[in-house]
Amino acid sequence: MELLLIWLVLGIIVALIARSKGRSGFGWFIYGLLIWPIALVHILLIGRTPKGEEKRAIAMGRVPCPHCAELIKDEAKVCPHCQRDLVHSADGPQT
């Protein structure tokens, strides 16, 4: 019984790491249940998905540019990607 509990916890750990990188938590949970040592090394070595990177950047205070939709700092006066001026309001950069 204890071995089963440890096995489930190790699968959950793999799933949580995968989820934090923007990957499928359920799929990685199954992978972690089947062969957790390999799944753990695998998920630690692979990078975030583009969607995962975007979520991380937004959580760190980045906002999309209203002109080109690239993520920029909220305090930016000029977009570093499209070089257009930004006017700030309470919601973030505006045109």
OpenMM code with the backbone's topology and positions (N, CA, C; nanometers):
from openmm import Vec3, app, unit

residues = "MET GLU LEU LEU LEU ILE TRP LEU VAL LEU GLY ILE ILE VAL ALA LEU ILE ALA ARG SER LYS GLY ARG SER GLY PHE GLY TRP PHE ILE TYR GLY LEU LEU ILE TRP PRO ILE ALA LEU VAL HIS ILE LEU LEU ILE GLY ARG THR PRO LYS GLY GLU GLU LYS ARG ALA ILE ALA MET GLY ARG VAL PRO CYS PRO HIS CYS ALA GLU LEU ILE LYS ASP GLU ALA LYS VAL CYS PRO HIS CYS GLN ARG ASP LEU VAL HIS SER ALA ASP GLY PRO GLN THR".split()
positions = [
    Vec3(0.0828, -0.1196, 0.0000),
    Vec3(0.0000, 0.0000, 0.0000),
    Vec3(0.0873, 0.1261, 0.0000),
    Vec3(0.1939, 0.1262, 0.0784),
    Vec3(0.2826, 0.2412, 0.0839),
    Vec3(0.3550, 0.2609, -0.0485),
    Vec3(0.3907, 0.1503, -0.1114),
    Vec3(0.4572, 0.1573, -0.2414),
    Vec3(0.3655, 0.2199, -0.3460),
    Vec3(0.2379, 0.1873, -0.3425),
    Vec3(0.1407, 0.2454, -0.4351),
    Vec3(0.1287, 0.3961, -0.4134),
    Vec3(0.1272, 0.4373, -0.2876),
    Vec3(0.1176, 0.5797, -0.2560),
    Vec3(0.2413, 0.6546, -0.3052),
    Vec3(0.3584, 0.5995, -0.2841),
    Vec3(0.4825, 0.6600, -0.3327),
    Vec3(0.4810, 0.6691, -0.4841),
    Vec3(0.4337, 0.5651, -0.5499),
    Vec3(0.4251, 0.5599, -0.6956),
    Vec3(0.3339, 0.6717, -0.7483),
    Vec3(0.2190, 0.6911, -0.6837),
    Vec3(0.1261, 0.7970, -0.7247),
    Vec3(0.1869, 0.9359, -0.7020),
    Vec3(0.2530, 0.9541, -0.5900),
    Vec3(0.3144, 1.0844, -0.5598),
    Vec3(0.4215, 1.1175, -0.6627),
    Vec3(0.5024, 1.0203, -0.7013),
    Vec3(0.6057, 1.0446, -0.8020),
    Vec3(0.5437, 1.0810, -0.9369),
    Vec3(0.4325, 1.0171, -0.9731),
    Vec3(0.3612, 1.0541, -1.0953),
    Vec3(0.3063, 1.1954, -1.0877),
    Vec3(0.2566, 1.2343, -0.9710),
    Vec3(0.2032, 1.3693, -0.9521),
    Vec3(0.3150, 1.4731, -0.9608),
    Vec3(0.4315, 1.4416, -0.9053),
    Vec3(0.5444, 1.5347, -0.9131),
    Vec3(0.5820, 1.5612, -1.0582),
    Vec3(0.5896, 1.4560, -1.1383),
    Vec3(0.6209, 1.4713, -1.2806),
    Vec3(0.5139, 1.5572, -1.3481),
    Vec3(0.3868, 1.5323, -1.3157),
    Vec3(0.2765, 1.6081, -1.3761),
    Vec3(0.2826, 1.7556, -1.3375),
    Vec3(0.3156, 1.7861, -1.2131),
    Vec3(0.3227, 1.9252, -1.1689),
    Vec3(0.4363, 2.0007, -1.2372),
    Vec3(0.5501, 1.9350, -1.2526),
    Vec3(0.6612, 1.9995, -1.3229),
    Vec3(0.6227, 2.0249, -1.4686),
    Vec3(0.5585, 1.9261, -1.5312),
    Vec3(0.5151, 1.9412, -1.6705),
    Vec3(0.4149, 2.0547, -1.6834),
    Vec3(0.3225, 2.0615, -1.5915),
    Vec3(0.2195, 2.1658, -1.5942),
    Vec3(0.2826, 2.3044, -1.5824),
    Vec3(0.3859, 2.3169, -1.4985),
    Vec3(0.4517, 2.4466, -1.4819),
    Vec3(0.5274, 2.4886, -1.6076),
    Vec3(0.5567, 2.3935, -1.6950),
    Vec3(0.6252, 2.4237, -1.8204),
    Vec3(0.5269, 2.4359, -1.9375),
    Vec3(0.3970, 2.4363, -1.9080),
    Vec3(0.2958, 2.4548, -2.0116),
    Vec3(0.2628, 2.3275, -2.0876),
    Vec3(0.2925, 2.2148, -2.0313),
    Vec3(0.2672, 2.0873, -2.0979),
    Vec3(0.1478, 2.0188, -2.0324),
    Vec3(0.0996, 1.9116, -2.0941),
    Vec3(-0.0177, 1.8392, -2.0465),
    Vec3(0.0121, 1.7687, -1.9142),
    Vec3(-0.0538, 1.8108, -1.8092),
    Vec3(-0.0338, 1.7488, -1.6791),
    Vec3(-0.0799, 1.6048, -1.6758),
    Vec3(-0.1942, 1.5763, -1.7377),
    Vec3(-0.2479, 1.4398, -1.7352),
    Vec3(-0.1597, 1.3434, -1.8142),
    Vec3(-0.1174, 1.3849, -1.9316),
    Vec3(-0.0320, 1.2987, -2.0134),
    Vec3(0.0998, 1.2677, -1.9437),
    Vec3(0.1576, 1.3685, -1.8819),
    Vec3(0.2829, 1.3478, -1.8099),
    Vec3(0.2617, 1.2698, -1.6817),
    Vec3(0.1433, 1.2782, -1.6218),
    Vec3(0.1115, 1.1967, -1.5047),
    Vec3(0.1127, 1.0490, -1.5425),
    Vec3(0.0495, 1.0165, -1.6539),
    Vec3(0.0478, 0.8771, -1.7006),
    Vec3(0.1901, 0.8318, -1.7314),
    Vec3(0.2650, 0.9140, -1.8003),
    Vec3(0.4053, 0.8839, -1.8325),
    Vec3(0.4846, 0.8635, -1.7032),
    Vec3(0.4618, 0.9489, -1.6048),
    Vec3(0.5296, 0.9378, -1.4765),
    Vec3(0.4911, 0.8122, -1.3999),
    Vec3(0.3661, 0.7695, -1.4137),
    Vec3(0.3238, 0.6452, -1.3493),
    Vec3(0.3915, 0.5238, -1.4125),
    Vec3(0.4037, 0.5273, -1.5431),
    Vec3(0.4596, 0.4119, -1.6131),
    Vec3(0.6098, 0.3970, -1.5886),
    Vec3(0.6841, 0.5026, -1.6108),
    Vec3(0.8297, 0.4964, -1.5943),
    Vec3(0.8790, 0.6291, -1.5353),
    Vec3(0.8500, 0.6521, -1.4077),
    Vec3(0.8767, 0.7815, -1.3464),
    Vec3(1.0223, 0.8244, -1.3484),
    Vec3(1.1218, 0.7377, -1.3321),
    Vec3(1.2592, 0.7926, -1.3334),
    Vec3(1.2946, 0.8549, -1.4684),
    Vec3(1.2540, 0.7900, -1.5756),
    Vec3(1.2817, 0.8426, -1.7092),
    Vec3(1.1967, 0.9666, -1.7359),
    Vec3(1.0706, 0.9626, -1.6941),
    Vec3(0.9819, 1.0771, -1.7148),
    Vec3(1.0314, 1.1990, -1.6383),
    Vec3(1.0818, 1.1787, -1.5176),
    Vec3(1.1318, 1.2903, -1.4380),
    Vec3(1.2523, 1.3563, -1.5044),
    Vec3(1.3470, 1.2766, -1.5489),
    Vec3(1.4637, 1.3315, -1.6180),
    Vec3(1.4212, 1.4008, -1.7468),
    Vec3(1.3295, 1.3399, -1.8197),
    Vec3(1.2810, 1.3949, -1.9462),
    Vec3(1.2170, 1.5326, -1.9253),
    Vec3(1.1270, 1.5439, -1.8293),
    Vec3(1.0578, 1.6713, -1.8089),
    Vec3(1.1510, 1.7778, -1.7534),
    Vec3(1.2534, 1.7379, -1.6797),
    Vec3(1.3488, 1.8362, -1.6300),
    Vec3(1.4384, 1.8901, -1.7410),
    Vec3(1.4613, 1.8107, -1.8448),
    Vec3(1.5501, 1.8515, -1.9532),
    Vec3(1.4815, 1.9312, -2.0635),
    Vec3(1.3517, 1.9090, -2.0841),
    Vec3(1.2845, 1.9807, -2.1928),
    Vec3(1.2437, 2.1208, -2.1464),
    Vec3(1.2304, 2.2096, -2.2420),
    Vec3(1.1969, 2.3483, -2.2116),
    Vec3(1.0468, 2.3709, -2.2043),
    Vec3(1.0138, 2.4946, -2.1822),
    Vec3(0.8728, 2.5341, -2.1793),
    Vec3(0.8185, 2.5431, -2.3213),
    Vec3(0.6885, 2.5289, -2.3332),
    Vec3(0.6220, 2.5508, -2.4610),
    Vec3(0.6110, 2.7019, -2.4819),
    Vec3(0.5897, 2.7473, -2.6043),
    Vec3(0.5708, 2.8920, -2.6250),
    Vec3(0.4555, 2.9483, -2.5412),
    Vec3(0.3492, 2.8710, -2.5283),
    Vec3(0.2368, 2.9165, -2.4468),
    Vec3(0.2772, 2.9238, -2.2988),
    Vec3(0.3578, 2.8286, -2.2548),
    Vec3(0.4074, 2.8300, -2.1177),
    Vec3(0.4980, 2.9488, -2.0927),
    Vec3(0.5819, 2.9823, -2.1904),
    Vec3(0.6694, 3.1002, -2.1789),
    Vec3(0.5868, 3.2273, -2.1704),
    Vec3(0.4807, 3.2334, -2.2504),
    Vec3(0.3950, 3.3527, -2.2502),
    Vec3(0.3259, 3.3689, -2.1151),
    Vec3(0.2741, 3.2595, -2.0598),
    Vec3(0.2092, 3.2662, -1.9285),
    Vec3(0.3081, 3.3109, -1.8217),
    Vec3(0.4302, 3.2613, -1.8298),
    Vec3(0.5334, 3.2983, -1.7324),
    Vec3(0.5666, 3.4470, -1.7444),
    Vec3(0.5770, 3.4975, -1.8670),
    Vec3(0.6088, 3.6384, -1.8883),
    Vec3(0.4960, 3.7279, -1.8379),
    Vec3(0.3729, 3.6887, -1.8607),
    Vec3(0.2579, 3.7665, -1.8131),
    Vec3(0.2552, 3.7674, -1.6610),
    Vec3(0.2867, 3.6539, -1.6005),
    Vec3(0.2912, 3.6472, -1.4542),
    Vec3(0.4019, 3.7363, -1.3981),
    Vec3(0.5059, 3.7607, -1.4775),
    Vec3(0.6164, 3.8462, -1.4337),
    Vec3(0.5912, 3.9937, -1.4649),
    Vec3(0.4713, 4.0288, -1.5113),
    Vec3(0.4356, 4.1685, -1.5314),
    Vec3(0.4461, 4.2190, -1.6739),
    Vec3(0.4637, 4.1324, -1.7698),
    Vec3(0.4684, 4.1752, -1.9106),
    Vec3(0.3265, 4.1908, -1.9636),
    Vec3(0.3103, 4.2800, -2.0596),
    Vec3(0.1802, 4.3029, -2.1229),
    Vec3(0.1997, 4.3014, -2.2743),
    Vec3(0.0964, 4.2661, -2.3502),
    Vec3(0.1117, 4.2679, -2.4952),
    Vec3(0.1089, 4.4099, -2.5512),
    Vec3(0.1946, 4.4360, -2.6488),
    Vec3(0.1941, 4.5647, -2.7181),
    Vec3(0.0628, 4.5746, -2.7964),
    Vec3(-0.0057, 4.6889, -2.7922),
    Vec3(-0.1324, 4.7018, -2.8656),
    Vec3(-0.1135, 4.7049, -3.0178),
    Vec3(0.0095, 4.7233, -3.0643),
    Vec3(0.0341, 4.7325, -3.2075),
    Vec3(0.0810, 4.6000, -3.2677),
    Vec3(0.1773, 4.5357, -3.2007),
    Vec3(0.2359, 4.4140, -3.2594),
    Vec3(0.2099, 4.2887, -3.1763),
    Vec3(0.1505, 4.3036, -3.0582),
    Vec3(0.1130, 4.1941, -2.9687),
    Vec3(0.2313, 4.1216, -2.9052),
    Vec3(0.3529, 4.1735, -2.9197),
    Vec3(0.4687, 4.1151, -2.8500),
    Vec3(0.4616, 4.1552, -2.7026),
    Vec3(0.5108, 4.0687, -2.6151),
    Vec3(0.5095, 4.0989, -2.4729),
    Vec3(0.6214, 4.1971, -2.4388),
    Vec3(0.5831, 4.3038, -2.3697),
    Vec3(0.6778, 4.4088, -2.3329),
    Vec3(0.6596, 4.4428, -2.1857),
    Vec3(0.7542, 4.5163, -2.1286),
    Vec3(0.7405, 4.5621, -1.9912),
    Vec3(0.6267, 4.6630, -1.9843),
    Vec3(0.5560, 4.6618, -1.8741),
    Vec3(0.4423, 4.7523, -1.8555),
    Vec3(0.4859, 4.8980, -1.8565),
    Vec3(0.6100, 4.9252, -1.8150),
    Vec3(0.6585, 5.0633, -1.8059),
    Vec3(0.7143, 5.1164, -1.9371),
    Vec3(0.7167, 5.0357, -2.0419),
    Vec3(0.7793, 5.0765, -2.1684),
    Vec3(0.7088, 5.1979, -2.2290),
    Vec3(0.7889, 5.2899, -2.2798),
    Vec3(0.7354, 5.4087, -2.3492),
    Vec3(0.7310, 5.3854, -2.4999),
    Vec3(0.8243, 5.3007, -2.5489),
    Vec3(0.8327, 5.2649, -2.6905),
    Vec3(0.8462, 5.1136, -2.6977),
    Vec3(0.7707, 5.0506, -2.7866),
    Vec3(0.7795, 4.9058, -2.8022),
    Vec3(0.9151, 4.8711, -2.8641),
    Vec3(0.9932, 4.7813, -2.8010),
    Vec3(1.1229, 4.7453, -2.8566),
    Vec3(1.1128, 4.6602, -2.9834),
    Vec3(0.9948, 4.6093, -3.0132),
    Vec3(0.9771, 4.5231, -3.1300),
    Vec3(0.9322, 4.6019, -3.2531),
    Vec3(0.8272, 4.6846, -3.2350),
    Vec3(0.7749, 4.7578, -3.3508),
    Vec3(0.8148, 4.9057, -3.3498),
    Vec3(0.8804, 4.9516, -3.2436),
    Vec3(0.9310, 5.0887, -3.2301),
    Vec3(0.8211, 5.1952, -3.2284),
    Vec3(0.6999, 5.1591, -3.1923),
    Vec3(0.5918, 5.2570, -3.1863),
    Vec3(0.5774, 5.3105, -3.0450),
    Vec3(0.5360, 5.4363, -3.0348),
    Vec3(0.5160, 5.4987, -2.9039),
    Vec3(0.3933, 5.4398, -2.8357),
    Vec3(0.4009, 5.4321, -2.7031),
    Vec3(0.2911, 5.3779, -2.6239),
    Vec3(0.2426, 5.4837, -2.5262),
    Vec3(0.1114, 5.4928, -2.5097),
    Vec3(0.0512, 5.5814, -2.4116),
    Vec3(-0.0040, 5.4921, -2.3033),
    Vec3(0.0291, 5.5201, -2.1777),
    Vec3(-0.0112, 5.4334, -2.0673),
    Vec3(-0.1390, 5.4827, -2.0025),
    Vec3(-0.2187, 5.3855, -1.9606),
    Vec3(-0.3363, 5.4118, -1.8794),
    Vec3(-0.3296, 5.3174, -1.7605),
    Vec3(-0.4340, 5.3091, -1.6825),
    Vec3(-0.4347, 5.2204, -1.5647),
    Vec3(-0.4300, 5.0739, -1.6065),
    Vec3(-0.4756, 5.0413, -1.7276),
    Vec3(-0.4789, 4.9029, -1.7745),
    Vec3(-0.3508, 4.8596, -1.8421),
    Vec3(-0.2588, 4.9479, -1.8660),
    Vec3(-0.1355, 4.9131, -1.9355),
    Vec3(-0.1186, 4.9973, -2.0597),
    Vec3(-0.0284, 4.9610, -2.1499),
    Vec3(-0.0040, 5.0402, -2.2701),
    Vec3(-0.1261, 5.0513, -2.3592),
    Vec3(-0.1473, 5.1672, -2.4137),
    Vec3(-0.2564, 5.1911, -2.5085),
    Vec3(-0.2006, 5.2647, -2.6297),
    Vec3(-0.2795, 5.2738, -2.7341),
    Vec3(-0.2388, 5.3467, -2.8546),
    Vec3(-0.2568, 5.4937, -2.8356),
] * unit.nanometer
topology = app.Topology()
chain = topology.addChain("A")
for resn in residues:
    res = topology.addResidue(resn, chain)
    for name in ("N", "CA", "C"):
        topology.addAtom(name, app.Element.getBySymbol(name[0]), res)
